[in-house]
């Protein structure tokens, strides 16, 4: 029983991390290659949706960071190395975890999930902008400095945060609906096999794009 639970947990992290990584590696690459303005907004909202869904199946303290780590590795394996984007993925997942823990501790009202979406997005954006500019001192960011940091946190970050107030509840409730369906309708072995097939399909899709 313990081994089966461990397997399901591992598959859960691989599924959500690979799904996030697929959007980053395919949709993200498409956005950036075409110079779409504020491309990070689209990717942030998708990530927050996926992270909220993952919390239903993986209710652990650092779920977001671990899912982000897998997404980061997925992108690293499948497209050319770009440290800036990889760091952003991991820190957004970490920011989501921080917001989830703090908001859940101090607020349990009906707007908890929207508040988590708002705070998680701001936290992830702030962590990334400050670390990449003042600790890593990546030239693309240091050349502009504080104005770029402010733009990323308070302009694109605010737009993404507002949309994430919808994306996080939507992702969480979708996850609950899927979990309730799988538990009541599917045999446990079939559920595990379905997740495994989904993971393999994600990797195959990425190779086919």
N, C-alpha and C positions, 0 to 999 in steps of 0.2 A: 504493500500500500504506500509506504514511504517513498520507494523508488518511483512509483507511478506518479505521485504528487510532484516529486522533483522533476521528472520528465516534463510534466505539463507546465510547470513553472518555466523551465528552460525554453520550451517551445513557445510559450507566451511571450517571453522577452524577445526571442528570435523573430516572431511574427510581427510584433509592433515595431521593433527596431528596423526590420527589413522593409516594412511598409513605409515608415517615415523616410528611410534611406532611398527607397524607390522614387518618392516624390522629390527629394533633394537632388538625386542624380539625374533624373529625367526631366521633370517639370522645371526644377531649379536651373538646370543647365540650359534648358530652352529659354527661360526668362533672361538669364544673364547674357547668353550669346546674342540675343536680340536687343540688348540694352534697354529692357523694359524698366521704366522708372519705378523706384520703390519696390523692386522685386521681392525684397525680404518680407514685405507685408504679407504677400500671398503664402509664402513658405511658413511664416510664423503662425498664421491662422490655421493652416493645415496641420502643423505640428501640435498646436494646442488641442485641436480636435482629437488627434490620435492619442496624445498623452492622457486626455481625460477618459477616453475609452479604455486605455490600458490600466487605469487605476481600478476599474471594476474587476478585472481579472487578476491584477497584480497589486494588491493593496499594501505595498511596502513603502518604507520611509524614503528610499532612494530609487523608486521605480523610474522616475523621469530621467535621472542621470544615467541609469543603466540602459534604458531604451535609447537614449541619446547616444551613448557610447556605441551601441550596435549600429545605429543609423550612421554614425560618423564612420565606422569601419566599412559599412556597405558602400558609402560614397567614395571612400578612399580606394577601395578595391576596384570600383567600376568606372571611375572617371579620373582624369589627371589630378595630381595632388594640388590642393589649394588650402593651406593651413588656416587662413582667415575663416573660410566657410565651415571647416571642420570644428574649429573652436566655438563658433557661434552655435552650432548644433548642440554640442555638449553643454554649453552654458545655458541655453534655453531650457533644456531638460532639467538642469540643476535649479534654475530659477523657478520652474514650475513646482519642483519639490519643496523649495523653501516657502513659496506662497501657499501651497496646499497645507503644509504643516502649521504655519503661523495663523492663517485664516481659520482653519479648522479648530485650532486651539482656542481662539478668542471670539469666534463668531459662528453660530450654528443656525442662523436664520435662513429664510427661504431664498435669499440672494447669495448664499455662500458660493455656489459654483460660478456665477457671473463675477463675483469679487475675486475669486481665485484666477479667473481668466484675465481680469484687469491687472492684478498684482503680479501674476506669474509672467506676463508679457513684459511689463515694465522692469521687473527684476532681471529677467534674462537679457533684455536689451541693455540695461545699465551695466550688468556684469561684463558683458562682451565689450561694449564701447570703452569702458574704463580700463579693462585689462589689455585689450589690443592696442590701445593708444599709449597708456602710461606705464605698463609693465612690460609687455612684449615690445612695444615701441615699433610697431609695423609701419613702414614708411608711408604707405598709402593713407594711413590715418594720421600720422604725426605731421605730415606736410600741411594738413588743414588744421589739425589740433582741436581745440575746444568747440569751434562752430560745428564741426562734423559730429563730435560727440553729442552736442545738444540736439542736432538735427535727428540723429539716429534714435536717441532716447525719447525726445519730446514731440517730434514730427511724425516720422514713420512709426515710432514706438506707440504713440498715442492712437494713431489710426488702427494699428494692429491690435492694441489693447481693447479698444472699443468693440471691434468685431469679435475678438476672443471672448467677450462677455456673452456672446451668443454661441460661439463655437464650442466652448468648454461644456456648458449644459447639454448642448446637442450631442456632442461626442459621448458624454457620460451616460445619457439616457439611451443612446443607441447601444452602447456597450451592455447596459443592463437588460435591454430587450433581447439582445443576442444571447447573453448568458442564461436568461430565464428560458429561452427557447431550447438551447442546447441541453440544459439540465432536465427539461421535462419531456423532450421529444426524441433526443438522440441517445443511443447507447454510448457509454463513456469511451469505449474503444473507437467507435466511429467518429466521435468528437475529436479525439486525439489525431486520428488519421486525417481528418478534414483539415486541421490546423497544419499538419505536416505537409499536405499537398498544397495548401495555400502558400506556405513559406517557399517551397520549391518553385511554385508558379511565379512568385514575385521575382525570384532570381532569374528564372528563364525569361520572363518579360523584359527585365533589364538588359539581358544579353541580346535580345531580339531587337531592341530599339536602336 
